[in-house]
């Protein structure tokens, strides 16, 4: 039986299907540790001949929500993550992501990518220059001005996740470390809760429009779920120093990928 008979996707081969499943597992692991799994999963989905970018993005979101939810639950059980302070940000992120997903069908991402590259370089450089950043949590009482800041972070990063996606987890972790004083492990745990909300927000727009490839999405969801569970356990056992190192590696890879997409293809393609 060929993959087309199983999934109804024109042009898909067993080789591409195996690559996509492996990428989904790796993406779940990366997302659980620091975020940025879309960097792994989305480009491989685009290898399917004839798949539209919007269907690839929608199917990526559908698969990702399983891995992100699994890692969020794993973090919650093993680190006793406190959720009350992060729920308003998650709600704002859900709304922002739905709006971003609506824009994804209208706005060329080439307009936004250069800005994202600059932001990621600044975030990675700042983190690398401050070795103690995020190693331990700074327990600062929540103040009134932090609520609107959290809501703004949720809307902006949620909007970016619905529109483009890769790097959302890294931006969330940096915001929680830099603005709320969390260590990298706690920031990663809470970022997963917000990431679940951004995936839900995007899917609220994608699903009614019929852009999710359901059968393929369910297969990738299973692989993403397994990777998310393993990634969360790895991060918890290795601690904040490991998550910080992973943050810098993923940020560097994401910068390279976005630079290539933005300028490299035009210069060398």
VEXDREN-2710 file (C-alpha; in Angstrom, 1 decimal):
% VEXDREN-2710
k/r/px/py/pz
1/UNK/0.0/0.0/0.0
2/UNK/1.4/3.4/-1.0
3/UNK/1.3/6.5/1.2
4/UNK/-1.2/8.2/-1.1
5/UNK/-3.8/5.5/-0.3
6/UNK/-3.2/5.9/3.4
7/UNK/-3.1/9.7/3.6
8/UNK/-4.7/11.0/0.4
9/UNK/-1.8/13.4/-0.2
10/UNK/-0.7/13.6/-3.8
11/UNK/3.0/13.0/-4.4
12/UNK/4.0/11.9/-0.9
13/UNK/6.5/9.0/-0.7
14/UNK/7.6/6.6/2.0
15/UNK/11.0/8.4/2.2
16/UNK/9.4/11.8/2.8
17/UNK/6.9/10.3/5.3
18/UNK/9.6/8.7/7.4
19/UNK/11.5/11.9/7.4
20/UNK/8.4/13.8/8.5
21/UNK/7.8/11.3/11.4
22/UNK/11.4/11.5/12.6
23/UNK/11.2/15.3/12.4
24/UNK/8.0/15.4/14.4
25/UNK/9.7/13.3/17.2
26/UNK/12.7/15.6/17.2
27/UNK/10.4/18.7/17.1
28/UNK/8.5/17.5/20.1
29/UNK/11.8/17.0/22.1
30/UNK/13.1/20.5/21.1
31/UNK/9.8/22.1/21.9
32/UNK/9.7/20.5/25.3
33/UNK/13.2/21.6/26.2
34/UNK/13.2/25.2/25.0
35/UNK/10.8/25.7/22.1
36/UNK/11.5/26.1/18.4
37/UNK/10.3/22.6/17.2
38/UNK/8.6/24.3/14.2
39/UNK/12.2/24.9/12.9
40/UNK/12.5/21.1/12.6
41/UNK/9.0/20.0/11.7
42/UNK/7.6/22.7/9.3
43/UNK/10.4/22.7/6.7
44/UNK/10.1/18.9/6.4
45/UNK/6.4/19.1/5.9
46/UNK/7.0/21.5/3.0
47/UNK/9.0/18.7/1.3
48/UNK/5.6/17.1/0.3
49/UNK/5.1/18.0/-3.4
50/UNK/2.2/20.4/-3.9
51/UNK/1.4/21.0/-0.2
52/UNK/0.3/24.6/0.4
53/UNK/2.2/26.6/3.0
54/UNK/-1.0/27.3/4.9
55/UNK/-1.8/23.5/5.1
56/UNK/1.7/22.8/6.2
57/UNK/1.4/25.4/8.9
58/UNK/-2.0/24.2/10.0
59/UNK/-0.9/20.5/10.2
60/UNK/2.2/21.5/12.0
61/UNK/0.1/23.3/14.6
62/UNK/-2.2/20.3/15.0
63/UNK/0.7/17.9/15.6
64/UNK/2.5/20.3/17.8
65/UNK/-0.3/20.8/20.3
66/UNK/-0.1/17.2/21.3
67/UNK/3.6/17.4/22.1
68/UNK/3.3/20.7/23.8
69/UNK/0.4/19.6/26.0
70/UNK/2.3/16.4/27.0
71/UNK/5.4/18.4/27.9
72/UNK/3.3/20.9/29.8
73/UNK/1.6/18.2/31.9
74/UNK/5.0/16.5/32.5
75/UNK/6.5/19.7/33.7
76/UNK/3.5/20.4/35.9
77/UNK/3.7/17.0/37.6
78/UNK/7.4/17.0/38.2
79/UNK/8.2/20.7/39.0
80/UNK/4.8/21.7/40.6
81/UNK/4.6/24.6/38.1
82/UNK/2.4/27.4/39.5
83/UNK/-0.1/28.3/36.8
84/UNK/-2.2/31.2/38.2
85/UNK/0.3/33.9/37.2
86/UNK/0.7/32.6/33.6
87/UNK/-3.0/32.1/32.7
88/UNK/-3.7/35.7/31.7
89/UNK/-0.7/35.6/29.4
90/UNK/-1.9/32.4/27.9
91/UNK/-5.4/33.8/27.3
92/UNK/-3.9/36.9/25.6
93/UNK/-1.6/34.6/23.5
94/UNK/-4.6/32.5/22.4
95/UNK/-6.3/35.6/21.0
96/UNK/-3.1/36.9/19.4
97/UNK/-2.4/33.6/17.8
98/UNK/-5.9/33.4/16.2
99/UNK/-5.3/36.9/14.8
100/UNK/-1.8/35.9/13.5
101/UNK/-3.2/32.8/11.9
102/UNK/-5.8/34.9/10.0
103/UNK/-3.0/37.2/8.8
104/UNK/-0.9/34.2/7.7
105/UNK/-3.2/33.8/4.7
106/UNK/-2.8/37.4/3.7
107/UNK/0.6/38.8/4.7
108/UNK/3.9/37.6/3.1
109/UNK/6.1/36.3/5.9
110/UNK/9.1/37.8/4.0
111/UNK/8.0/41.2/5.5
112/UNK/8.5/40.0/9.0
113/UNK/11.4/37.6/8.9
114/UNK/14.2/40.3/8.9
115/UNK/12.7/41.8/12.1
116/UNK/12.6/38.4/13.7
117/UNK/16.2/37.7/12.8
118/UNK/17.4/40.9/14.5
119/UNK/15.3/40.2/17.6
120/UNK/16.7/36.7/17.9
121/UNK/20.3/37.8/17.5
122/UNK/19.7/40.4/20.2
123/UNK/18.1/37.8/22.5
124/UNK/20.8/35.2/22.0
125/UNK/23.6/37.8/22.4
126/UNK/22.1/39.1/25.6
127/UNK/21.7/35.6/27.0
128/UNK/25.3/34.6/26.1
129/UNK/26.7/37.8/27.6
130/UNK/25.1/37.1/30.9
131/UNK/26.0/33.6/32.0
132/UNK/24.1/33.9/35.3
133/UNK/20.8/34.9/33.6
134/UNK/18.2/32.3/34.3
135/UNK/20.4/30.0/36.3
136/UNK/18.4/30.6/39.5
137/UNK/14.9/32.1/40.0
138/UNK/14.5/35.6/41.4
139/UNK/11.4/35.4/43.5
140/UNK/9.9/38.9/42.9
141/UNK/6.3/39.5/44.1
142/UNK/3.9/40.1/41.2
143/UNK/3.3/43.8/40.8
144/UNK/0.4/45.6/39.1
145/UNK/2.5/46.7/36.1
146/UNK/3.6/43.2/35.4
147/UNK/0.0/42.2/34.4
148/UNK/-0.2/44.4/31.3
149/UNK/3.4/43.5/30.4
150/UNK/2.4/39.8/30.5
151/UNK/-0.7/40.5/28.4
152/UNK/1.4/42.4/25.9
153/UNK/3.9/39.6/25.7
154/UNK/1.1/37.1/25.2
155/UNK/-0.5/39.0/22.3
156/UNK/2.7/39.8/20.5
157/UNK/4.3/36.4/20.8
158/UNK/1.0/34.7/20.2
159/UNK/0.5/36.7/17.0
160/UNK/3.9/35.8/15.8
161/UNK/3.2/32.1/16.5
162/UNK/0.0/32.1/14.5
163/UNK/1.7/34.0/11.6
164/UNK/5.1/32.2/11.3
165/UNK/5.7/30.0/14.3
166/UNK/9.4/28.9/14.7
167/UNK/11.1/30.6/17.6
168/UNK/7.9/31.2/19.7
169/UNK/9.2/29.0/22.6
170/UNK/12.5/30.8/22.6
171/UNK/10.9/34.2/22.7
172/UNK/8.6/33.1/25.5
173/UNK/11.3/31.6/27.6
174/UNK/13.5/34.8/27.2
175/UNK/10.5/37.0/28.2
176/UNK/9.8/34.9/31.3
177/UNK/13.5/34.9/32.3
178/UNK/14.3/38.5/31.5
179/UNK/11.1/40.2/32.6
180/UNK/9.7/37.9/35.4
181/UNK/13.0/36.7/36.9
182/UNK/12.3/32.9/36.4
183/UNK/15.1/30.4/35.9
184/UNK/15.3/28.7/32.6
185/UNK/13.7/25.5/33.8
186/UNK/10.6/27.2/35.3
187/UNK/10.4/29.6/32.3
188/UNK/10.4/26.6/29.9
189/UNK/7.7/24.9/32.0
190/UNK/5.5/28.0/32.0
191/UNK/6.2/28.7/28.3
192/UNK/4.6/25.4/27.5
193/UNK/1.3/26.4/29.0
194/UNK/1.3/29.6/26.8
195/UNK/2.4/27.6/23.8
196/UNK/-0.6/25.3/24.2
197/UNK/-2.8/28.4/24.1
198/UNK/-1.1/29.8/21.0
199/UNK/-1.5/26.4/19.2
200/UNK/-5.2/26.4/20.2
201/UNK/-5.7/29.9/18.9
202/UNK/-4.1/29.2/15.5
203/UNK/-6.2/26.0/15.2
204/UNK/-9.4/27.9/16.0
205/UNK/-8.8/29.6/12.7
206/UNK/-7.2/26.8/10.6
207/UNK/-9.7/24.0/11.4
208/UNK/-12.9/25.7/10.2
209/UNK/-11.1/26.6/7.0
210/UNK/-10.2/23.0/6.3
211/UNK/-6.4/23.4/6.2
212/UNK/-5.4/20.6/8.5
213/UNK/-4.4/17.3/6.9
214/UNK/-6.0/15.1/9.5
215/UNK/-4.6/11.7/8.9
216/UNK/-1.0/12.9/8.5
217/UNK/-1.5/15.2/11.4
218/UNK/-2.5/12.4/13.7
219/UNK/0.6/10.4/12.8
220/UNK/2.8/13.4/13.4
221/UNK/0.9/14.1/16.7
222/UNK/1.9/10.7/18.0
223/UNK/5.5/11.2/17.2
224/UNK/5.4/14.8/18.6
225/UNK/3.8/13.5/21.8
226/UNK/6.6/10.9/22.4
227/UNK/9.3/13.6/21.7
228/UNK/7.6/16.1/24.0
229/UNK/7.4/13.6/26.9
230/UNK/11.1/12.6/26.5
231/UNK/12.2/16.3/26.1
232/UNK/10.4/17.4/29.3
233/UNK/11.9/14.6/31.3
234/UNK/15.4/15.4/29.9
235/UNK/15.0/19.1/30.8
236/UNK/13.8/18.4/34.3
237/UNK/16.6/15.9/35.0
238/UNK/19.4/18.1/33.6
239/UNK/18.2/21.5/35.1
240/UNK/18.4/25.1/34.1
241/UNK/22.0/25.1/32.9
242/UNK/21.1/22.5/30.3
243/UNK/18.0/24.4/29.2
244/UNK/20.1/27.6/28.9
245/UNK/22.6/25.8/26.7
246/UNK/19.8/24.4/24.6
247/UNK/18.3/27.9/24.3
248/UNK/21.5/29.2/22.8
249/UNK/21.9/26.3/20.4
250/UNK/18.2/26.5/19.2
251/UNK/18.4/30.3/18.9
252/UNK/21.6/30.0/16.8
253/UNK/20.0/27.4/14.5
254/UNK/16.9/29.5/14.1
255/UNK/18.9/32.6/13.3
256/UNK/20.8/30.6/10.6
257/UNK/17.6/29.2/9.1
258/UNK/15.8/32.5/9.0
259/UNK/18.8/34.2/7.5
260/UNK/18.9/31.6/4.8
261/UNK/15.2/31.9/4.1
262/UNK/15.4/35.7/4.0
263/UNK/18.6/36.4/2.2
264/UNK/20.5/33.1/1.3
265/UNK/18.0/31.7/-1.2
266/UNK/18.0/35.0/-3.1
267/UNK/21.8/35.1/-3.2
268/UNK/22.7/31.5/-3.8
269/UNK/19.4/29.9/-5.0
END
